[in-house]
Amino acid sequence: MLPLYIDLTGKKVVVFGGGEVAERKIRQIFETAADAETERGKLNVEVYSLDFTAWIKERCKKEKCKKEKCKKEKSEVRCFRCNLWDSCRNLNLGGLGGLVRGAFLVIICTDDEALNEHLFKEVKKASKFGVLVNYKQQGDAFMSAVVKKGRGGFLISVSTGGKSPAMARHLKEKISSLVLAGESDGESDGESDGESESEREEKEREEKMLLVQSHLRQHLKETVKDEKKRQAILNRVLSEPECWAALDTDAEPFDFEAVERKILGIVGRWEEKNE
């Protein structure tokens, strides 16, 4: 099992099922998207079912409003009410093969197990070009339990390879208690009960360092040809108290460029000592 993080923007995702399981999986797609609309395109989710949860219906309604009122919507969701046993022929899309044509990921999660088995077999027949299928242990893609920390981009996932989603959720809760320290759903309101001022400050510093590391890494790619040397510099930045102290600035908003310049100055002094 190879754990991967995949950017789904610009890719077609087909969901068969509109119940609670489907809602949970679609929510995860939205919540873990770093930015639902990028130069690669935007999220494109199609949901096929006889019925839909209130949340899924609401997402679909938002996509049907006038364009000028939907500019701030993060993603595209389209709902198609149909009988999947008939492979949605009533939609005049060429049956099931037409529905999954061009899909990158197919999620099968109706509340009818016999239908799920039927869909899985038919999708595997219809998709001859490497589409990923999320369906229990028989599929070739698994959606893990996810812990999202703050706004900085930390993402931790736990998977049992489909063997026990309940166990994955249990381990997720244990990890959450260690790393989130009072955050709710991966986001902190800064006023969580049981969280000290020092803990909040530490979380903010970690998110700032993540931002700085991202830009510093790009800068080093352009200026340092040796990959091992780049890795050594980035690792040393994380281990040096002087670099962490550079994050302590009162500037609002956080001026990562100024901090990056300061850290680059520190790195420069390291280089001078080694010459």
Residue pairs with C-beta under 8 A, 6 or more apart in sequence:
1 142
1 159
1 161
3 144
3 157
3 159
5 155
5 157
7 34
7 38
7 40
8 29
8 33
8 43
8 104
8 105
9 33
9 35
9 36
9 37
9 38
9 40
9 41
9 42
9 43
10 38
10 40
10 41
10 42
10 44
11 41
11 44
11 104
11 105
12 44
12 46
12 102
12 103
12 104
12 105
13 29
13 43
13 44
13 45
13 46
13 103
13 104
13 105
13 106
13 107
14 46
14 48
14 99
14 100
14 103
14 105
14 106
14 107
15 22
15 25
15 26
15 45
15 46
15 47
15 48
15 106
15 107
15 109
16 48
16 49
16 84
16 106
16 107
16 108
16 109
16 110
16 116
16 119
17 47
17 48
17 49
17 107
17 108
17 109
17 110
17 111
18 47
18 48
18 49
18 50
18 51
18 52
18 53
18 56
18 79
19 49
19 51
19 53
19 109
19 110
19 111
20 53
21 109
21 111
22 47
22 49
22 53
22 56
22 107
22 109
22 110
23 53
23 55
23 56
25 107
25 109
25 134
25 143
26 45
26 47
26 56
26 59
26 77
27 55
28 143
28 146
29 43
29 45
30 36
30 43
30 74
30 75
31 146
31 148
31 185
31 186
32 146
32 148
32 155
33 43
33 74
33 75
34 153
36 42
36 43
36 74
36 75
37 43
37 74
37 75
42 74
42 75
42 76
43 74
43 75
43 76
43 77
44 75
44 76
45 75
45 76
45 77
45 78
46 77
46 78
46 80
46 99
47 56
47 60
47 77
47 78
47 79
47 80
48 80
48 82
48 84
48 88
48 99
49 79
49 80
49 81
49 82
49 84
49 110
50 81
50 82
50 83
50 84
51 81
52 60
52 79
52 81
56 77
56 79
57 79
59 77
60 77
60 78
60 79
62 70
62 73
62 77
63 70
63 73
63 76
63 77
63 78
80 88
80 91
82 88
82 90
82 91
83 90
84 110
84 115
84 119
85 115
85 118
87 95
87 96
87 99
87 122
88 95
88 96
88 99
89 95
91 99
93 99
94 101
96 119
96 122
96 123
96 126
97 126
100 106
100 123
100 126
100 127
100 131
101 126
103 127
103 131
104 131
104 132
105 131
105 132
105 133
105 134
105 141
106 123
106 127
106 131
106 132
106 133
106 134
107 134
107 135
107 143
108 116
108 119
108 120
108 123
108 133
108 134
108 135
108 139
109 116
109 134
109 135
110 116
110 119
116 135
116 136
119 135
120 133
120 135
120 138
120 139
123 131
123 133
124 133
127 133
132 139
132 140
132 141
133 139
133 140
133 141
134 141
134 142
134 143
136 162
137 161
137 162
137 163
139 162
142 159
142 161
142 162
144 157
144 158
144 159
144 168
145 157
145 158
145 159
145 165
145 168
145 169
145 171
145 172
146 155
146 156
146 157
146 158
146 172
147 155
147 156
147 157
147 158
147 172
147 175
147 176
147 179
147 180
147 186
148 154
148 155
148 156
148 185
148 186
148 187
149 155
149 156
149 179
149 180
149 183
149 186
149 203
150 183
150 186
150 187
150 188
150 203
150 206
150 207
151 187
151 207
152 206
152 207
152 208
152 210
152 211
153 207
153 210
154 179
154 206
154 207
154 210
156 175
156 179
158 168
158 171
158 172
158 175
159 168
160 167
160 168
180 186
180 188
181 192
181 194
181 195
181 199
181 203
182 188
182 192
182 193
182 194
182 195
182 199
183 192
183 203
184 192
188 195
188 200
188 203
190 200
205 244
205 247
205 248
208 247
208 254
208 256
208 259
209 238
209 244
209 247
211 254
211 256
212 247
212 256
212 259
212 260
212 263
213 234
213 237
213 238
215 256
215 257
215 260
216 234
216 237
216 260
216 263
216 264
217 230
217 234
219 260
219 264
220 230
220 233
220 234
221 230
224 230
224 233
233 267
233 270
236 243
236 267
236 270
237 243
237 263
237 266
237 267
240 266
242 266
243 263
243 266
246 259
246 262
246 263
246 266
247 259
249 255
249 258
249 259
251 258
